[in-house]
Amino acid sequence: METNPGDSSSQAPDRITLVTGATGMVGGAIARMLLGRGERVRVMARTRGNVTDDLVTLGAELVSGEVTDAESVAAAVEGCSDIYHCAALVDPFHWNRDDYDRINVGGTRNLLEAARSYGVRRFLHMSSIAALGAEPGSHADETAVPYGPWKPGYGKSKFLSEELVRASTDAMHVVSVNPAVVFGPGDRHFVRLIEAFLKGRLPVIAFADRPLPLVYVDDVARGSLLALERGESGSRYILAQPTITVGEFFLDLAVTSGRRPPRIHLPDWIAIAGALGWSVVSLARRRRPPISSFTALRIGSADFDGSRATRELELEYTDFNGALSKTVRALEQAN
C-alpha cells in the first residue's frame, strides 16, 4: 500500500488524526496509510478485535466508543486536529431504516458537533455513490441530482449526512468522498459476488451492458487523504475507476482466475426479482446470499465519473486488472 499520497512534511508531530470505522475495510486502510507515513492516529471502535489489535501494533491509539453516543464521541475527538469519519451502517440486509438515520446521520452530527467544540481543523466524511440521485444507465459526476425517494435507507442517510457536512464549512475544512462499489482484500460485501463466481455458483449474469462502478480499496484510502489535504472545502469527490461494464468485469474476472465466464445473460427485471427472492430465502435460513436485491440495484447503475479526483487531487487509480488479481489471490488464500 502506498504510504505517501500527499505531502506530509507539514504534519505537526503532536497532531492527532481520528479515524472512525477503522475496523472496516476502508477505515482500516486509511488508518494504516496514515500510520505508514508517521502520523499519530487514534481509532474509535465499539469493541476490540484482531483488526484493532493490528492497528495498535502499528502504533495507533485505541479508544472505545460509538458514534451514536455523544459523550464517547467527544472523548475521542478531544485533542484531534483531523477526522476521517468512516463509521456507518452499510449492511444491505438491515431493514430498519430508522437505524440508518440514527447511526449514519446521527453519528455524523455528533462528530461534527464535537469537532466544532474542540476546534478540529479538517473533517472528511466517507459518503457513497448511493447518495447521488443518478438514474440507472446515466453518466453522473459530482453535480448529479440529489437523493430521490426510490433510494434505499443507506443512500438517503449518506445524502443527509453530506448536507450536515456542507453546513459546517464555517467552522472547519470539510469534504466528502463518494466511493463507487469498493472491492479489495478485506471486503465483506461485493466480494461475496466474486466468491460466488470463483466457487462456480454464478452461472448467469444480468446487466451485462450496463456500467459497473468500482473502486479499489487502496484508491479510496489514497483519495481520501488527498481530498482532505487538497480538496475544496464543502465539496464532494467521486472515487471511481474508469468505467467497465458488468460483462467486461466478469470476463476480466474469468481471465484473472482461470475460470470460464458466465454464458447466460438474464433480463434485468428477472435478476432483481431473483436476488430479492434469494435474499428472503437466505435470511429465513440465517445465511447471506452472494448478492442481495440492494446489490443487484447498484450493479448496472449509472456511469460514475471519478475524473475530478484525478484532475484536482492528482489521484492515480490502480490498474484494474492488477487490483482484481490482488483481490482474487487474497480470497483464494483465505479459503
C-alpha positions, -999 to 999 in steps of 0.1 A, spaced: 0 0 0 13 34 -10 20 55 21 27 89 8 -3 102 -12 3 138 -2 29 160 13 31 150 50 61 171 57 40 198 73 23 174 97 30 185 132 44 156 153 19 162 181 -11 164 158 -37 135 162 -59 122 135 -91 104 144 -104 76 122 -139 62 129 -149 29 114 -113 16 114 -125 -19 118 -140 -18 83 -121 -22 51 -119 14 41 -114 29 76 -87 4 83 -69 11 50 -70 49 58 -56 43 93 -28 21 81 -19 46 54 -17 74 79 4 53 103 26 43 74 36 79 68 44 85 105 12 103 117 -3 99 152 -36 81 147 -65 75 171 -91 49 161 -125 47 176 -141 13 179 -170 -3 197 -151 -35 205 -116 -47 204 -106 -74 180 -80 -86 155 -82 -55 133 -79 -31 162 -51 -51 177 -32 -50 144 -36 -12 143 -25 -8 178 6 -29 170 13 -4 141 11 25 166 -25 36 167 -42 47 199 -75 29 205 -104 45 222 -137 27 229 -170 43 218 -199 45 194 -207 74 171 -243 74 184 -230 82 219 -222 119 221 -202 115 253 -178 89 239 -176 108 206 -165 139 225 -138 119 243 -125 105 211 -124 139 193 -107 159 221 -72 167 211 -76 158 174 -69 181 145 -82 160 117 -111 135 114 -118 107 89 -154 97 95 -158 62 80 -181 45 106 -215 37 91 -243 12 89 -238 -3 54 -255 -37 58 -278 -42 28 -298 -68 49 -307 -43 76 -343 -35 71 -348 -10 99 -344 23 81 -345 43 114 -312 27 123 -296 43 92 -307 77 104 -297 71 140 -262 57 131 -252 74 99 -269 108 102 -269 110 140 -233 98 142 -221 124 117 -240 151 136 -223 140 169 -189 141 153 -194 175 137 -206 190 169 -177 176 189 -153 188 161 -167 223 165 -163 222 203 -127 211 202 -115 232 172 -109 204 147 -93 218 116 -103 193 89 -131 168 86 -136 141 59 -169 123 55 -169 89 38 -201 91 17 -211 69 -12 -223 70 -48 -255 58 -32 -260 94 -20 -262 106 -56 -295 106 -75 -282 94 -108 -306 73 -129 -295 38 -139 -276 39 -172 -268 76 -170 -235 94 -167 -230 110 -133 -204 134 -118 -204 154 -86 -232 176 -98 -257 147 -101 -291 154 -88 -296 148 -51 -313 119 -34 -346 106 -48 -374 88 -30 -365 55 -47 -332 53 -29 -328 28 0 -323 40 36 -285 38 32 -284 62 3 -307 87 19 -287 86 52 -255 94 33 -271 123 14 -284 138 47 -250 133 63 -234 152 34 -258 181 40 -246 183 76 -210 182 65 -215 210 39 -232 231 65 -200 230 86 -177 250 63 -179 280 87 -162 260 114 -136 238 96 -124 225 63 -148 198 53 -150 174 23 -170 143 14 -158 115 -9 -182 92 -27 -166 59 -35 -181 36 -60 -186 -1 -51 -154 -8 -31 -135 -40 -36 -102 -55 -24 -87 -76 3 -109 -73 35 -141 -66 16 -173 -82 31 -199 -71 6 -191 -70 -31 -166 -98 -25 -195 -122 -20 -203 -119 -57 -167 -127 -66 -166 -156 -42 -198 -170 -58 -182 -168 -92 -150 -185 -80 -170 -213 -65 -190 -219 -96 -222 -206 -81 -229 -178 -106 -235 -194 -140 -257 -165 -152 -254 -127 -151 -275 -97 -158 -269 -60 -167 -241 -72 -190 -240 -40 -210 -245 -17 -180 -217 3 -163 -203 -13 -132 -190 15 -108 -160 0 -89 -130 14 -70 -101 -4 -53 -98 0 -16 -63 14 -17 -75 41 -41 -103 50 -17 -78 54 11 -53 74 -10 -81 95 -25 -94 103 10 -61 116 22 -57 137 -9 -92 150 -6 -86 162 29 -53 178 20 -61 193 -14 -98 192 -18 -121 223 -19 -139 228 14 -176 219 11 -171 198 -20 -176 161 -28 -153 139 -49 -164 107 -66 -139 79 -63 -144 55 -92 -121 37 -116 -125 41 -153 -158 26 -164 -162 -10 -173 -194 -29 -180 -207 -58 -159 -199 -82 -188 -164 -69 -191 -159 -73 -153 -168 -110 -154 -146 -115 -185 -117 -99 -166 -125 -120 -135 -126 -151 -156 -92 -144 -171 -77 -134 -138 -90 -166 -120 -86 -190 -149 -123 -198 -150 -150 -197 -176 -171 -166 -177 -209 -168 -173 -225 -176 -206 -262 -168 -199 -274 -132 -196 -307 -127 -178 -330 -97 -183 -326 -71 -156 -360 -75 -140 -355 -112 -136 -322 -107 -119 -336 -81 -94 -366 -103 -86 -343 -134 -83 -319 -115 -60 -348 -104 -38 -362 -140 -36 -327 -153 -29 -323 -128 -1 -356 -137 15 -348 -174 14 -313 -170 27 -324 -148 55 -350 -173 65 -322 -199 67 -300 -174 85 -275 -174 57 -264 -145 35 -268 -148 -3 -239 -138 -26 -260 -110 -40 -289 -90 -24 -316 -71 -42 -298 -39 -29 -265 -50 -46 -285 -60 -78 -299 -25 -80 -264 -9 -76 -248 -33 -102 -257 -19 -136 -263 15 -122 -250 48 -135 -216 55 -150 -200 74 -122 -172 97 -133 -142 97 -109 -120 120 -131 -124 151 -109 -103 134 -82 -76 128 -109 -77 164 -121 -79 183 -88 -64 158 -63 -39 141 -87 -52 107 -77 -39 79 -99 -62 49 -99 -47 15 -96 -46 -7 -127 -79 -25 -126 -66 -60 -136 -38 -57 -110 -63 -47 -83 -86 -76 -93 -57 -100 -92 -48 -90 -57 -83 -94 -46 -87 -129 -61 -54 -140 -46 -65 -128 -12 -97 -147 -15 -80 -179 -26 -55 -177 2 -83 -171 28 -102 -202 15 
